[in-house]
Amino acid sequence: MAETTGQDLKQEVVDTDLGRFNVYLQGDLGHAEAIILTVHDLGCNHTMYNDFVNHPSMKELTSRVVWIHVDLPGQEENAPDLPADYRFPTMAEMGGCLGVVLDKLGVTRPVMCFGEGAGANILARFAICHPMKVHGLCLIHCTGTTAGIMETMKDKVMQWKLDHFGMTPSTAAYLVMHRFGSFEAVDKQMEQIVEDFRNKLKKEVNPKNLTKFVDSFMKRSELLPDLKNITCFVLLVTGEKASFNHTCKTLEVNFRKSIENKKKLESLEVEGVANVIVERPEKLAEAFLYFMQGAGLVSSIGMPKIGKGVRTRSVSMEEADMPKIRTGSLSTSPPKTDGQTGQ
């Protein structure tokens, strides 16, 4: 089934053994120069990427590629309750099933993956399961470890509240923390962004279905032992104030130990922000465009200038072509383990 939605998105419903996936295509799949696959974070769906994909810094790229946005089962806007006997898939199962989704859409060439949080974790698992289907990974706030003790405790409390009381203010506050770190209303624009997210949680997200997604994320298996099986280009992104900042650094350290071709790995940390996508979209756009060009895609697109507040490591791209970039890893000190911070 296919239909046209707002913002020139064509909706497809893809049935799989793991359930129904709502997929939204933006662009012409038959004539695009590249295909970008997205998966969303907790408490979100494909709409979390709307502003970034349509940002002025992304205008030329978006006009030449097709975006395939995947909503995980039961996470679409105003979704009905999942069946009572439905077993929500594991993170690994969802990663593997993305290959089926692409096959049913008729996608035959490798895709560039773009995801945040839980969505980034799922896309990394997709690259492990289907290496020939993935050209590159842009992983934002991705964790490669299992849930720590404090994370497990907080998630159990949130799940209980979602199941028994729906989207309570304290549950919404937890999800705000997950996406925006220790949020401080430092300006009206950011305050409005967080308020809009709270409203979406209250009005458009099915709390019972979200509970199942949160439980799957909380029970995630460790990614680190399988990083050696990821052979594509990789860009790791985090905000300095992100809730999972230290786990992103742990992932980077292990990636650098595991990846055979070090030139395929890059990392970016944006200073002073928690959520890079909404707080510094122009900086993420530049890094992503450079990354795609380094991976051999959309080479003729002009690049905006990097501004202040960005720290990045360039490996596969020539430093002379990247102004104001400082080499080095995401962290100047050894990353803390999940047991030390509770994440």
N, C-alpha and C positions, 0 to 999 in steps of 0.2 A: 504494500500500500504506500502511495506517495501523495503528498499534498504540499502546497506552497504556504509558508508561514510568513511572518513579518521579517523585515530586514533581508529579503531575498533569500531566505532559507527554504530549502526543499526538505520536507520531512519524509523519512522512510522508517517503517516498522519492520525490524528484522527479528524473526523468531529463531531461537536456538535451543539447544538442550538445556541451557541454563536459564531460560526464560526469554522475555521480550525486551529487546533493546530499541529505544527510540533514537534514531540517528538523524542529524540535521546537516545537509550539504549546503555550503556557501561557495558558489563558483561553478564553473563548467568542468565536470569530471573528465569529459572527453578531450578538452583542449588545454587543460592546465599544464603549466610548466613543472609544477611539483604538487604533491598531495601532502597536506598536514593533518594529522589525526590528533584529536584532543580528547582527554578524559578529565572529568571534574573532581573537585575535592568534596569533603564532607559538608553536608548542608547546602550543597550547590547542585547545579545542573549546567547544561551547555551555555546558559545565559551569562555565566560568570566570565566568559571570554568575549562577550559582545563588544564592550567598550575598547578592549585592547585590540581586537581584530580590526575594528573600524576606526582606530585612532589615526590622526593625520600622519604620524610617523610610519604607519603600516599600510598606508593607502596604496602605494605602488605595488608592494608585495601582494597584498590581498587581491588586487586586480589581476594578478597573473598566476595565482594558485587556486586550488580548491581546498577549503577547510571541511573536514569531516568531524563533526562534533557528536560524541557518543554520550547519551544519558544511560546510566546504569539502571538495572531493573527497579522500578518503583520510585525513582528519584526525579522524574520529570515534574514539571509544574502541575500542581493540583492532581497528583496521581491518586488513583483509587488504592485502597488497601491491597497489598499483595495477598494471595490466597493463604489461608491459615496453615495449610500444610506445605507451603513453599519453603524450600531450604535455600536461603540466600547463599550464593557462591562465595568461595574463598577468594582472596586476592589473587592467588596463583591461577585459579580457575577462570577468573575474569580476564586476566592477562592472556591466557591461552585462547579464550573464546573470541578475542578481538580478531584473530585470524579468520575465524568463521564469518564474522560480521563483514570483514573486507571482501572475502570471497563472494558472499551473497550480494554485495554491492557491485561486483564485477571489477574490483580493483586488482590489477595484475602486476603493478610495479611497486617497488619499495616506497614506503611512506616516511615522512619526517614526523616524529611524535612530539607533542607539546602538552605537558600536564603539570598540575600543581598538587602538592600534598598527597592525599590518597590516590589521586589520579595519576600522579607521577610514578608512584610505587607500582601501580597496575601496568603502566606503559613499560617500565623497566622489565617486568615479568613477561610482557608481550615480546620484548626484544630477546629475552632468554629462550622463550618457547619457539619463536619464529624469526630467527636471525636473518633469513633471506627476504623477509617482508619489511625490514626496517632499515632505512637509510641513515637515520640519526635520531638522537634523543635529546630533547631540551627538558630537563627535569628541574622543576622549581620547588624548593622546600621538600625535597624527597628524603625520606629516611630509609636506611637499609637494614636497621636492626629490628628486633622484636620490641614489643611494648615494655617499658620499664615499670617498676612497681607503682610509682606515683601516677604514671599515665594510666595504668590499668585501674587503679582505684578511682581516679577522676572519671574515667569512661564508664565504669560500672554504675556510679552514682547518676551520671547523665542518662545512661540507658534506662535505669529504673524510672527516672522522672519522665522520660519520653514515653515509656510504656504506660505509666499510671496517670500522668497529668498532662501529657501533650507537650507543646513547646512553651515551657515556663520561662520567666525572665532569667533565672539562674542557668538554665540549659542554653538559652540564647547567648548569655554572657560567656559560657564555656566555648561555644562555637566561634564567637567573636575573638576570644583569646587564641583559639586554634588558627584562625586566619590572619589576625591582625596583631598578635602579640599583646604585650601590656599596653593596650591602646590608651593614648592621651589625646584629648580633643585639642590639638594645637592649632587647628585652623578650621574654618567653617566647611570647606570642601571635604576634608577628611571626616569631619563629624557627620556630614550628610551621607557619605559613602557607607559608614558603619550603620547609621540609622536605616538606610535603605536595605542593608543586609538583614538587620533585625526584622524589618517589616516583611521581607521575603520569607524568612524563617517562620514567622507567625502566620502568614496568609497563604503561602504557596507550597510549603514543604509538608509532606505527609510524615508526621512524627513516628508512626509505627514502622513505616518503611525505612526511615532514616536510622532507627534503632538497629535494624538488621545490617545496614551498611557500616555503622559504627562498630558493631560487634565483629564484623568481618575484618575491619581494619585493626581492631584491638588484638585480634587473634592472628595477625599476620606472621608468616614465617620470616626468617632472616634472609635477606638478599645477598649479604656479603660473600658467602661461599660460592655463589653462582655468577659473580661479576666477571669471572674469567671467560664466561660464555657469551658476553656482550662484545661484539666485534665491530659495531657501527660507530659513527661519530657521536660524541657525548658532550653536552654543555650542562654543567651543574650551576644552578642559580639559587641564591639565598639573599634575604635582607638581613642587615646587621642585627635588627631587633626582632627577627622572626622567632616564634616559639620553638621551632625545630632547627634553629641556626646551628647548634653544636652537632646535631645528628647529620646535617648536611656536610659538615667538615669531616666527620667520621667516615661518611660515605666517600668523600673525595680521597681521603688518605688511602682507603682500601681499594678504590678504583685505580689509583696510581700504582699500587702494588700488583694489581691483577691484570690490567689491560696490557696487551702485547705491544700495540702500536701507540706509544705515548703521545704522538702527534695528533691522535684522534680525540684527545680529551682536553677540555677547557673548563674553566670555572669562573664564576662572577659573584662578587658580593657587593651589594649596594648599601652604602653607609647611611645610617640615620633613619632607616625605614624597616617596617616589618613585612608588609605585603608589596613586593616589587611590582606586580602587575597593575595594581590600582594606584600606588603612590608614585612610581617612577616609570610609567609606561614607555616614555620616549627612550629611556636608557635601556630598558629591556628590549625594545624594538631594535635599537642599534646593535646590541649584542647578538640578538637572534639573527638579524640580517647578515652580520659578519660571519656568524657561525654557519648559516646556510651557504654563503659564498665559499667559505673554507671547505665545505662538504661537496663543492662542485655544482651547486644549484643557483639559479637566478643571478648569474654573475654580472649582468649589466645594470642592476639596480643601483642608483646613487645612494650614498650613505650620509646620514646626518652626523653632526659632530658630537663627540662624547663631552658631557658637561662634568662639573665637579661632583664629588661624592660617589664616584664609582671606582671600585677596586676589582681588577680582573686579572686572570692569568691567561695568557695567549700561548698556545702550544702549536696548533696546526696553522695559524695564520701569521704572516710576517709582521714583526713588531713595527717595522717602518710604516706599515699601512694602517696602524691603529694608534692614533694620537692620544696622549695622556693616559696610556695604559701602563700600570706598574706590574711587573712580573712578580710571581710568588704565589703561594697557595692561599686558600681562603683565610687561613688562620696563621698568625705569626707565632702561636704557641701550640703545643700538642692538644688536639681536641679532647674534651672530656668524654667519658663513656656515659652510656645511658644510666648506668647504676649510680653515677656521681650526681647527676642532675635530676633524675626521676623521669626523664622524657623517654 
